[in-house]
Amino acid sequence: MTERAAPFHCPYCGDEDLRPSEEGHGAWECRACNRAFQLKFLGLLARGPRAESPRGGAS
């Protein structure tokens, strides 16, 4: 990944006044509620075939 993942809003108060934190990669500070949080990429989800849910009713 070449760019930092940027959140659109604070997960605590919903405000958009966010700044990158000096705590490390993926760390952000919210100026509105004075909280710090960190984003972390966990990986890609393995998507297998989806089983269709059975539908009620007579056939």
N, C-alpha and C positions, 0 to 999 in steps of 0.2 A: 504494500500500500504506500502510495507516495504522498497522499494528503491526509490531514487529520480529519477524523469523522466529527462533523460539527452538529451539535444538537440544535434544534429550532426553538426549544423552550426549556425552562427549568422543570425537572420532574417533580419538584416539591411545591412550587408556587405557580408555575405556568408562565412566569415572566420571560421576556426575550432578551433581557439585558445580561448577556453572558460574556465572559472573557476567558481565554485560555489560562490555566493555572500553571504556576511554576513547579508544581508537584510532580509533573511527569507527563508522559504521552497519554492522551485521552482524558486528562484532568481539566475540569472546568469550574469556574466560580460564578455564582449568581449574585449580581450586585443588589438585586431587589430584596432577597431574603437572607443574604449573607451566608449562604451555604456553598459547600464544595462537593462535587461529585465526580465520578470517573466513568467514562465509556470504555467498554472492552469488547472487541470482536471475538466471539467464541468459535465461530466456524460456520460452514455451510450445513444446512439440514439435508439429510438423505431422504429423498422423496421416492417412495416406491409406488407401485400401482395402488390406486385408491379403490377400496371396496365400496360398492354402492350400498347405501342403506336400503333395507327392505321397505317397501311402501305398503301401507295398509289398504284394504279394499279387496273386493272379489275380482278374480280374473276371468 
